Amino acid sequence: MAARRHDLLVIGGGILGTAIARDAALRGYSVALVEKEDWGYGTSSRSTRLAHGGLRYLEQWDFGLVREALVERERLVRNATHLVRPQRFLLPVYRGSRVPAWKLRLGLWLYDALGAGGLPRPGWLSREQALAAEPALRKDGLLAAGTYWDARIASVERLCLENALDAAVAGAAVANHAAVEGFLRQGERVVGAVVRDVLTGARHEIRARLVANAAGPWLPELAGVAGVRVPHRRSRGSHLVVPNFLREAVLLRAARDDRVFFAIPLDGSALIGTTDLRDDRSPDLVRCDEEEARYLREEAARYLGFSDEVWYATCGVRLLVDEPGKTEGQLSRRHEIRDHADDGAPGLWSVLGGKITTMRQVAEDAVDRASVRLGARGWCETRDRPLPGAASLVRRRLARQGQAAGLSPTTVEHLIGLYGSRSAQLFEACAREAALGAPVCPHAPDVLAQVDVAIREEGALTLQDILVRRLSNGSASCQGEDALARVLARAAALLGWDDKRVGSEEAAYRAFAARRRIPSPGAALPHPGEGPLVSKG
């Protein structure tokens, strides 16, 4: 990166930063992309993992955002078929619900009308049909349930990774574990950044005609290094990961504060969340506390029957465009692109707000604006360009290849679901060397070959990179700790780690897992007979 001057330097390897780098590189601009941790490390990986229009935004009359998100949802389903999958949602209606059945039906009709097609239409279930579809629903007071379709993202981390991989294929220079420590100036103009290699400590000067700050919740501090103040609001969102008890995804409304939240079945687990709390601390310090976990458990238990067991919690921070007088839940998820020329830092832009679903549109808007400064070059290709792995290969052919390599049908389906057509190279490796098809942990269907691909093809440089953002073990009940010995041995051999580095990687990973645990619940969940509480109004 330091050997040349780039058109665009993008700071931040979350969903927005990687999408911007991909769009710009595909248009023919020379791009450098840096991330202080790893692709998808921050807010992106701690989300509800949905590609959706945002049904609740209809109540805020933000039809434009819903329409934009629904159009982009269809593009994601089409261009990332292996990672983004249609998902049905239930909206149970209980006696005393704040939103009556007629209003819910109208909202579902409008949500469907604003969409771009491609997914099944909304529906309506009787009480008996709702209980048959989702036995975990509380029976007391249940009247009916609406149904609608959105999409679930199997791995947002891999969505970020594939944006970065495609950017690199298009010519971008990309580097994870590369932290910006300062900006280069030519007079007042920002002309690049000083970037430190986090793993070696070496510092490099990366020069660019334009610098885009897409660092998510770290954006304000990074802008402050350039002497720029960015008005913003930070909102903390937490999720609980529990043993799976669901057949269907369910959208619910909290009784105590009228917030919408989700309970979603994942592979072997269920995700309950999210919260929406103002938090002005550094994003590096936030975590789900006991009271926040109690809120999610108790509100979910008003509608659903499940055990007290919580495996761990995830906690991320949203960076939102500030709107005085509004609560965090009322703030728009629209994005904003700010040129800091009037703030004394020409050449520096900030990209804030936005949703995972609309990341491609945010990137298109950002690069369109950048092209005015950099000179028009090429056109946006991301609307119809599949992400790596989404290229059309017959799924049945991939499945046969995986089973011929000696892998179980469950493992084969799991790998196709994460890697798409790129799973073929995993199956080839397992066919050549049977040991690479061995499971790395009893709690997830990952195999050792994925470690090799993570390091050799996907830029993984730490144990957390591998287990949390390349494999799925980090999301299992053990958080990947039961896979440490096997993965550490393979990573050490491939990356040349000595015993000291192996020890530090293991200690760092165990500390990461410990931060995601929450205290044991101190109070019992409501009994089934209590049923949902009537929310205010």
LOVEXVO-857515 format. One record per residue (C-alpha): x, y, z; residue in one letter. Coordinates in steps of 0.02 Angstrom, whole numbers, m for minus. Example, Ala and Ser with C-alpha at 12.3 -4.5 7.8 and 13.67 -1.06 7.14 Angstrom:
BEGIN
REC     px     py     pz kemi
REC    615   m225    390    A
REC    684    m53    357    S
//
This chain:
BEGIN
REC     px     py     pz kemi
REC      0      0      0    M
REC    138    121     46    A
REC    223     97   m123    A
REC     94    195   m220    R
REC    m34    335   m208    R
REC   m214    274   m211    H
REC   m372    358   m271    D
REC   m466    306   m114    L
REC   m414    248     59    L
REC   m558    167    154    V
REC   m541    151    343    I
REC   m648     16    423    G
REC   m677   m166    377    G
REC   m858   m183    430    G
REC  m1002   m202    310    I
REC   m998    m21    248    L
REC   m809     m5    228    G
REC   m790   m169    134    T
REC   m940   m130     22    A
REC   m869     42    m22    I
REC   m698    m32    m63    A
REC   m779   m165   m173    R
REC   m886    m41   m270    D
REC   m741     80   m298    A
REC   m619    m56   m352    A
REC   m744   m130   m474    L
REC   m763     42   m555    R
REC   m575     47   m586    G
REC   m516    161   m446    Y
REC   m357    115   m353    S
REC   m414     73   m177    V
REC   m332     36    m10    A
REC   m439    m39    130    L
REC   m377    m52    309    V
REC   m459   m125    466    E
REC   m385   m117    642    K
REC   m451   m290    690    E
REC   m528   m405    559    D
REC   m666   m403    429    W
REC   m834   m391    517    G
REC   m755   m383    690    Y
REC   m863   m244    762    G
REC  m1047   m200    748    T
REC  m1075   m303    591    S
REC  m1040   m469    678    S
REC  m1147   m425    829    R
REC  m1307   m387    735    S
REC  m1472   m481    723    T
REC  m1407   m555    560    R
REC  m1555   m504    455    L
REC  m1576   m436    280    A
REC  m1741   m348    302    H
REC  m1840   m192    263    G
REC  m1877   m153    444    G
REC  m2061   m181    477    L
REC  m2056    m67    628    R
REC  m2003     82    521    Y
REC  m2178     85    447    L
REC  m2239    150    615    E
REC  m2116    294    595    Q
REC  m2186    330    421    W
REC  m2012    303    348    D
REC  m2078    221    190    F
REC  m1928    274     87    G
REC  m1805    180    199    L
REC  m1916     25    201    V
REC  m1931     26     11    R
REC  m1743     49    m12    E
REC  m1704    m90    112    A
REC  m1828   m211     32    L
REC  m1755   m182   m141    V
REC  m1581   m213    m70    E
REC  m1643   m367     23    R
REC  m1692   m443   m145    E
REC  m1521   m403   m217    R
REC  m1435   m485    m69    L
REC  m1542   m642    m84    V
REC  m1497   m649   m269    R
REC  m1312   m601   m260    N
REC  m1266   m695   m100    A
REC  m1375   m849   m117    T
REC  m1262   m955     m6    H
REC  m1262   m832    140    L
REC  m1431   m742    131    V
REC  m1583   m855    141    R
REC  m1770   m821    146    P
REC  m1844   m834    321    Q
REC  m2026   m835    375    R
REC  m2074   m732    529    F
REC  m2224   m750    643    L
REC  m2306   m600    728    L
REC  m2417   m670    867    P
REC  m2571   m571    916    V
REC  m2622   m585   1099    Y
REC  m2773   m520   1192    R
REC  m2732   m340   1239    G
REC  m2594   m319   1108    S
REC  m2555   m137   1071    R
REC  m2567   m169    884    V
REC  m2739   m242    843    P
REC  m2759   m378    712    A
REC  m2831   m262    578    W
REC  m2685   m141    594    K
REC  m2560   m282    586    L
REC  m2641   m351    428    R
REC  m2634   m178    349    L
REC  m2450   m160    397    G
REC  m2405   m328    322    L
REC  m2497   m285    161    W
REC  m2405   m118    149    L
REC  m2237   m201    187    Y
REC  m2266   m324     47    D
REC  m2323   m187    m72    A
REC  m2163    m88    m41    L
REC  m2054   m239    m81    G
REC  m1981   m292   m246    A
REC  m2059   m464   m252    G
REC  m1962   m626   m250    G
REC  m2020   m690    m79    L
REC  m2186   m770    m28    P
REC  m2332   m657     16    R
REC  m2387   m619    195    P
REC  m2514   m733    275    G
REC  m2628   m754    425    W
REC  m2637   m902    545    L
REC  m2775   m948    665    S
REC  m2731   m983    846    R
REC  m2721  m1169    813    E
REC  m2616  m1146    656    Q
REC  m2497  m1029    747    A
REC  m2469  m1154    888    L
REC  m2441  m1293    762    A
REC  m2314  m1187    669    A
REC  m2225  m1133    829    E
REC  m2259  m1242    982    P
REC  m2150  m1128   1090    A
REC  m2281   m990   1085    L
REC  m2374   m960   1249    R
REC  m2554  m1018   1230    K
REC  m2634   m902   1358    D
REC  m2717   m756   1268    G
REC  m2654   m803   1095    L
REC  m2781   m752    961    L
REC  m2691   m774    794    A
REC  m2527   m735    706    A
REC  m2475   m641    551    G
REC  m2335   m708    441    T
REC  m2215   m619    325    Y
REC  m2047   m656    242    W
REC  m1879   m573    256    D
REC  m1705   m651    247    A
REC  m1576   m714    371    R
REC  m1389   m695    347    I
REC  m1295   m854    391    A
REC  m1134   m757    428    S
REC  m1120   m568    422    V
REC   m934   m590    455    E
REC   m916   m689    295    R
REC  m1022   m561    202    L
REC   m892   m430    251    C
REC   m752   m549    206    L
REC   m824   m583     34    E
REC   m841   m397     m1    N
REC   m656   m379     42    A
REC   m608   m531    m62    L
REC   m702   m465   m213    D
REC   m623   m294   m191    A
REC   m452   m378   m192    A
REC   m497   m475   m350    V
REC   m540   m307   m430    A
REC   m369   m238   m384    G
REC   m391   m162   m211    A
REC   m253   m177    m82    A
REC   m334   m240     79    V
REC   m260   m265    252    A
REC   m339   m320    415    N
REC   m250   m290    582    H
REC   m196   m121    515    A
REC   m239     25    630    A
REC   m243    208    579    V
REC   m144    312    703    E
REC   m144    481    616    G
REC   m176    574    454    F
REC    m56    641    325    L
REC    m80    823    276    R
REC    m29    931    132    Q
REC    m73   1102    197    G
REC   m250   1080    264    E
REC   m292    937    147    R
REC   m294    760    212    V
REC   m190    657     90    V
REC   m179    490    178    G
REC   m148    406    345    A
REC    m14    332    454    V
REC    m58    149    474    V
REC     19     30    601    R
REC     34   m156    569    D
REC    m44   m217    732    V
REC     48   m384    729    L
REC    224   m317    695    T
REC    215   m137    754    G
REC    282    m70    589    A
REC    211     97    531    R
REC    176    145    351    H
REC    117    303    264    E
REC    m29    264    148    I
REC    m67    406     27    R
REC   m232    436    m62    A
REC   m326    572   m154    R
REC   m477    543    m42    L
REC   m496    461    128    V
REC   m663    382    180    A
REC   m690    356    367    N
REC   m809    206    381    A
REC   m751    149    552    A
REC   m927    123    622    G
REC   m939    165    808    P
REC   m755    211    811    W
REC   m785    344    677    L
REC   m800    496    795    P
REC   m634    461    881    E
REC   m547    434    716    L
REC   m619    596    648    A
REC   m560    682    807    G
REC   m381    633    764    V
REC   m402    745    611    A
REC   m477    883    720    G
REC   m654    852    656    V
REC   m810    836    764    R
REC   m949    724    697    V
REC  m1120    743    782    P
REC  m1182    569    817    H
REC  m1273    453    936    R
REC  m1210    284    995    R
REC  m1335    146   1033    S
REC  m1290    m19   1116    R
REC  m1376   m176   1054    G
REC  m1361   m345   1140    S
REC  m1420   m519   1095    H
REC  m1431   m679   1196    L
REC  m1378   m843   1116    V
REC  m1474   m990   1192    V
REC  m1506  m1173   1147    P
REC  m1624  m1179   1001    N
REC  m1808  m1199   1050    F
REC  m1888  m1126    893    L
REC  m1956  m1189    728    R
REC  m1995  m1014    662    E
REC  m1925   m840    681    A
REC  m2038   m730    787    V
REC  m2057   m541    796    L
REC  m2112   m481    969    L
REC  m2150   m319   1060    R
REC  m2081   m286   1234    A
REC  m2216   m245   1362    A
REC  m2112   m129   1470    R
REC  m2052     m8   1336    D
REC  m2147    m57   1177    D
REC  m1988   m102   1082    R
REC  m1989   m228    940    V
REC  m1866   m372    955    F
REC  m1837   m543    878    F
REC  m1816   m726    925    A
REC  m1732   m816    780    I
REC  m1680   m998    758    P
REC  m1500  m1019    700    L
REC  m1400  m1178    670    D
REC  m1419  m1265    837    G
REC  m1452  m1105    935    S
REC  m1576   m964    947    A
REC  m1542   m777    949    L
REC  m1647   m660   1058    I
REC  m1628   m472   1035    G
REC  m1594   m334   1017    T
REC  m1587   m194   1143    T
REC  m1569    m10   1097    D
REC  m1482     88   1236    L
REC  m1381    247   1227    R
REC  m1199    213   1269    D
REC  m1066    347   1251    D
REC   m922    238   1307    R
REC   m786    176   1191    S
REC   m854     31   1086    P
REC   m708    m71   1152    D
REC   m783    m67   1328    L
REC   m966   m113   1300    V
REC  m1038   m281   1347    R
REC  m1208   m353   1390    C
REC  m1239   m330   1576    D
REC  m1350   m431   1691    E
REC  m1496   m310   1685    E
REC  m1495   m305   1495    E
REC  m1492   m495   1488    A
REC  m1636   m502   1613    R
REC  m1737   m382   1504    Y
REC  m1717   m494   1350    L
REC  m1754   m655   1445    R
REC  m1907   m587   1533    E
REC  m1982   m502   1382    E
REC  m1956   m655   1272    A
REC  m2030   m766   1408    A
REC  m2193   m669   1403    R
REC  m2224   m747   1233    Y
REC  m2113   m900   1220    L
REC  m2072  m1051   1326    G
REC  m1887  m1089   1340    F
REC  m1757  m1142   1470    S
REC  m1655  m1028   1582    D
REC  m1493  m1079   1496    E
REC  m1396   m940   1409    V
REC  m1237   m988   1318    W
REC  m1169   m812   1295    Y
REC  m1216   m636   1239    A
REC  m1156   m526   1098    T
REC  m1149   m338   1112    C
REC  m1119   m209    976    G
REC  m1133    m21    955    V
REC  m1228     66    816    R
REC  m1169    236    757    L
REC  m1324    337    712    L
REC  m1354    508    638    V
REC  m1405    617    787    D
REC  m1579    693    790    E
REC  m1609    798    947    P
REC  m1766    754   1044    G
REC  m1776    574    982    K
REC  m1740    415   1078    T
REC  m1619    286   1011    E
REC  m1763    180    948    G
REC  m1838    329    856    Q
REC  m1678    378    766    L
REC  m1676    343    580    S
REC  m1562    207    511    R
REC  m1532    312    356    R
REC  m1351    340    308    H
REC  m1261    505    289    E
REC  m1100    548    195    I
REC  m1009    700    262    R
REC   m873    795    171    D
REC   m761    878    301    H
REC   m697   1013    184    A
REC   m793   1143    285    D
REC   m726   1071    447    D
REC   m546   1108    405    G
REC   m505    935    338    A
REC   m534    932    149    P
REC   m500    761     77    G
REC   m580    671    224    L
REC   m757    601    219    W
REC   m860    511    351    S
REC   m993    379    314    V
REC  m1113    346    458    L
REC  m1282    268    489    G
REC  m1353    139    370    G
REC  m1404    m43    390    K
REC  m1323   m207    342    I
REC  m1464   m233    217    T
REC  m1430    m68    128    T
REC  m1240    m80    130    M
REC  m1229    m98    m59    R
REC  m1335     58    m88    Q
REC  m1234    156     41    V
REC  m1076    106    m52    A
REC  m1148    156   m220    E
REC  m1198    326   m152    D
REC  m1026    353    m74    A
REC   m930    305   m231    V
REC  m1047    407   m341    D
REC  m1003    560   m235    R
REC   m819    515   m234    A
REC   m819    503   m424    S
REC   m862    688   m434    V
REC   m699    724   m343    R
REC   m594    586   m420    L
REC   m662    594   m597    G
REC   m791    475   m669    A
REC   m723    302   m705    R
REC   m824    147   m745    G
REC   m998    117   m675    W
REC  m1074     31   m525    C
REC  m1069   m158   m552    E
REC  m1129   m216   m381    T
REC  m1317   m217   m416    R
REC  m1307   m379   m513    D
REC  m1133   m447   m475    R
REC  m1133   m604   m366    P
REC  m1018   m608   m216    L
REC   m881   m741   m214    P
REC   m962   m910   m185    G
REC  m1130   m858   m256    A
REC  m1083   m903   m435    A
REC  m1203  m1032   m503    S
REC  m1141  m1207   m475    L
REC  m1271  m1344   m457    V
REC  m1295  m1377   m271    R
REC  m1325  m1562   m303    R
REC  m1157  m1574   m391    R
REC  m1070  m1493   m243    L
REC  m1158  m1609   m123    A
REC  m1099  m1762   m221    R
REC   m921  m1695   m220    Q
REC   m925  m1669    m32    G
REC   m995  m1842      5    Q
REC   m867  m1920   m112    A
REC   m734  m1839     m2    A
REC   m801  m1937    146    G
REC   m894  m1795    232    L
REC  m1063  m1819    315    S
REC  m1218  m1743    232    P
REC  m1235  m1622    379    T
REC  m1057  m1560    356    T
REC  m1077  m1547    168    V
REC  m1235  m1441    184    E
REC  m1151  m1333    316    H
REC  m1000  m1297    207    L
REC  m1104  m1262     51    I
REC  m1208  m1143    157    G
REC  m1054  m1043    210    L
REC   m943  m1052     56    Y
REC  m1065  m1081    m88    G
REC   m971  m1132   m245    S
REC   m806  m1101   m154    R
REC   m842  m1257    m50    S
REC   m778  m1358   m199    A
REC   m598  m1319   m149    Q
REC   m634  m1379     28    L
REC   m702  m1543    m39    F
REC   m551  m1563   m153    E
REC   m433  m1537     m5    A
REC   m528  m1664    101    C
REC   m522  m1790    m43    A
REC   m333  m1768    m56    R
REC   m301  m1777    131    E
REC   m431  m1867    235    A
REC   m369  m1787    397    A
REC   m429  m1617    335    L
REC   m609  m1681    343    G
REC   m597  m1712    530    A
REC   m715  m1606    639    P
REC   m626  m1473    740    V
REC   m755  m1479    880    C
REC   m907  m1584    929    P
REC  m1020  m1431    941    H
REC  m1013  m1373    759    A
REC   m993  m1458    589    P
REC   m833  m1365    542    D
REC   m684  m1465    477    V
REC   m497  m1440    481    L
REC   m487  m1394    297    A
REC   m575  m1231    338    Q
REC   m427  m1179    444    V
REC   m312  m1199    294    D
REC   m429  m1098    182    V
REC   m449   m963    316    A
REC   m261   m938    325    I
REC   m208   m967    145    R
REC   m355   m889     52    E
REC   m448   m775    173    E
REC   m317   m676    268    G
REC   m347   m747    442    A
REC   m200   m700    555    L
REC   m261   m736    732    T
REC   m355   m874    822    L
REC   m509   m762    839    Q
REC   m504   m725    652    D
REC   m515   m911    618    I
REC   m641   m971    746    L
REC   m760   m823    753    V
REC   m756   m747    579    R
REC   m705   m888    460    R
REC   m776  m1044    543    L
REC   m938  m1060    642    S
REC   m861  m1136    799    N
REC   m850   m968    886    G
REC  m1041   m959    881    S
REC  m1068  m1133    953    A
REC  m1115  m1171   1134    S
REC   m932  m1187   1183    C
REC   m886  m1026   1089    Q
REC   m749  m1125   1003    G
REC   m650  m1160   1161    E
REC   m666  m1348   1136    D
REC   m584  m1327    965    A
REC   m433  m1229   1028    L
REC   m306  m1371   1035    A
REC   m341  m1437    860    R
REC   m354  m1265    778    V
REC   m203  m1195    870    L
REC    m94  m1340    812    A
REC   m145  m1317    631    R
REC   m131  m1127    634    A
REC     40  m1134    719    A
REC    104  m1250    582    A
REC     38  m1141    441    L
REC     82   m971    515    L
REC    246  m1019    600    G
REC    191   m976    777    W
REC    313  m1019    917    D
REC    257  m1081   1089    D
REC    249   m903   1156    K
REC    133   m847   1016    R
REC     25  m1002   1037    V
REC      7   m962   1222    G
REC    m38   m781   1191    S
REC   m166   m827   1058    E
REC   m250   m953   1173    E
REC   m254   m829   1318    A
REC   m325   m691   1207    A
REC   m461   m806   1142    Y
REC   m514   m866   1313    R
REC   m523   m685   1371    A
REC   m634   m645   1221    F
REC   m751   m790   1262    A
REC   m759   m738   1445    A
REC   m814   m562   1398    R
REC   m966   m633   1308    R
REC  m1028   m731   1458    R
REC  m1158   m653   1573    I
REC  m1195   m687   1756    P
REC  m1315   m829   1794    S
REC  m1497   m772   1797    P
REC  m1549   m714   1970    G
REC  m1737   m732   1951    A
REC  m1851   m861   1875    A
REC  m1940   m831   1710    L
REC  m2128   m798   1711    P
REC  m2232   m956   1721    H
REC  m2326  m1010   1564    P
REC  m2492   m967   1646    G
REC  m2446   m784   1665    E
REC  m2447   m753   1479    G
REC  m2401   m589   1393    P
REC  m2429   m428   1486    L
REC  m2533   m290   1410    V
REC  m2416   m151   1357    S
REC  m2454     29   1401    K
REC  m2600    100   1302    G
//
